[in-house]
Amino acid sequence: MKQLLVYADSLSWGIIPLTRNRLRFEQRWPGVLEIGLRAHGKNLRVIEDCLNGRRTMYEDSIKEGRNGLIGLQQRIEINSPLEIVLLMLGTNDFQANHHHNASHAALGLKALIHSIRTAPIEPGMPIPKILVIAPPPIQTPKGEISQKFKDADKKSIGLAKLYEELSSQEGCYFFDAGTVTQSSKIDGVHLDEEQHKALGLALVNYLVNMV
């Protein structure tokens, strides 16, 4: 059985916009992905490691443990052997307590890629492939998260393009989620249920001949 690791944040954890509730596994895009690939006869499991508020390599001044670089190599060790790691991070790098633009998120993602590839996995186990997924562009944040993500829509401009360039340079696969869905109609940042479905099904088509 092949294993796919989703290393991501609340967009993939499945938070229901403007609530603290979570979509069920089969409603979240990682679940849609697993179910869809299994329907194609693939013997695999999708492992979710999705933490609300996770950055690429930056600290959250309010909550500990949101630096995505910390502990990543241990997660690769824990879940090895891995066929592929799906990285979908960057949105939280643009929270109001960071003076970041898209290039900062790309630097963080590059650090994550290198960390995955240098993880001290057991001898003979494969270094996993990496699929970089650019999250859909942030729209104007709405509701209770509007201040937390103030101006994030402006700071994140150009993220997908930089992620695509980085993926090419680093020999990673790349998928732009913004080509198949947008961010939430409700809060402008996360994914609504139908958007999880759209992304999951698109990734089934992307990965079906790769895994």
N, C-alpha and C positions, 0 to 999 in steps of 0.2 A: 504494500500500500504506500503510495506516494503522499508526502505531506507538504502543504502550502502554508506558509506563515503570513498572516496579515498583521503588519506592524503599523499602527495608525492611531487616530484620535477619536473624538466623539462623533465625527461624521461617519465613521465606520462602526463604532460601538452601537450606534443606532438610537441615539437620544431623540426623543420626540420633541420637535421644536416648541419652545416656550413651556416645557414641562421638565420634570426630573425623571420621567418614565422612559422605558426602553422598548423598542420594537422587538418582537420575537425573532428567534434565529432565522426562521424561514422568511421573515420580512426584511431582514438586514441584508445588505449586498453580499457580505461574505457567505451567508447562508444560501442566498439565491445562486451564488457561484457554485458552491458545493453541490447543491441539489441539481443544478443544470449540468455540471460536468459528469455527475454520476448517471444522469439520464442518457448521456452519450457513452456510457459504458466505462467511464474512468474510475478506477479503484483508488480513491484518494480521500483525504480529509483536509478541511480547511481549519487551521488553528487560528483563533482570534486573540490577538494581543493588542487591544485597543483601549487606550486610556484617555478619559476626558481631560482636555487641557494640555495634552502632550505637545511639546515643541519639537523642533528638530534637535538642536543642541543647546538651547537656551533655558535658563532658569526662570521659574515663575516666582516672583517675589512674595506671593501670597500662599501658594500651595507647594509643598515639597514633592519631589519625585516626578516633575513634569519635563525634565531634560531627557529627551529621547535617546541621547548617547549613553547615559548612565545605565548600565546593566544590559545593554543590547547584546554584547558578546556572550553573556551568560544565557540569554534567551536563545541564541543560536545554538549554544552547546546543549541546553536542556531539550530542545525540540529536534535536534539532528537525529537521523539524516533528513535534510530538507531538500525538496526539489526546487523550490523557488520562494523568495521573500517578496511580498508585495508591500511596497512603501507608499503610504498615502498620508503625508504630513506637510505641514507648512502653514495651515490656516491660523493656528494659535500664535505663530511667530509675529502676527500682525495685531495682536491685542494692544490695547491703548497703553499698557505699561512698557511697551517696547518701541523704540524709535527705529523700526526696521523697514526695509523695502524688500522687493523680490530677490535681490542679489544676496541679502542676508540669509533668506530661507534656502537659496540654492547652495550657499556655503555650508549650511547646516546639513543639508541632504548629502552633500559630497562626503562630509565626515561620517555620516551613517553608512554610506556605501563602503567606505574604506574599513569601517569597524566590522561590518558583516564579513568582509573578505579576509580579515585577519583574525577572526575569532579562533580560539584554540580548540577546534573540534577534534574528535578522536582520529587517529591515523587511518587513512583509507576512506574516510567519509568525504563526500563531495562538497566543494564550496558551492553553495546554492546560487542559482541564477537570481537576478534581481529585476523586478518590474517596478519602475517608478510610475506612480499614478499622480498626475497633477489634479488636485481638487478643483471642482468648478469654481469660477470666479465668485468672490464675495460680492453680494449686492449691498444696497444700503441696509445696514443692520436695523432690526426692528425689535420692539418690545423690551423686555428686561435685560437683554444682552446688548442693547444699542450703545450704552456707554462703554462697556467692556471692549467692544469692537469698533469704537468710534474711529472713523477714517480708514478702517481696514480695507474697504473697497478701493480706496485710492492707493494705499501703501502696497497692495498686493498686485498692482498692474504689471503685467509682463511675466507672471510666475510660470505659466505653462511653457512659454517660449524658452525661458532660462532652464527649466527642468528638461525640456527636450534636448537642448544643446548639451547640458551636462550628461544626460543619458548616452548621447552619441559619443562624447569624449570618454566616458567611463565604461563603455561596452555593456550598458544596461538596456533592457527593453523599456519602452515608454508607451504610456496611454494617457490621453488627455480626456479626463472625465467631462470636461466642459463641452466636448463634441457630442455627447449623448444626453446630457442633462444639465440643469442649472442648479444653483443653490436654492435653499428653501424659499417658497413663496410666502412662508409664514414669518420666519425670522431673518432671512437673507444670508444665513451662514451655513446652517446644517443641511441635511437632506430629508425631504418628506418621504413617506412610504413609497409612493410611485416612483420617486427618483432613485431610491435604493434598488427597486426592481429594474429600472432602466439600466443602471450602472452594472448591476450583477449580470444581467443577460448579455450586455455588451461584452463584458469580460469573459463570459462563457465562450462567445464566438472568438474572442482574441486568443484565449488560452487552449482551446480544445485540441489543437494540433501540436501544442507545445509540451503538454504534460501527459 
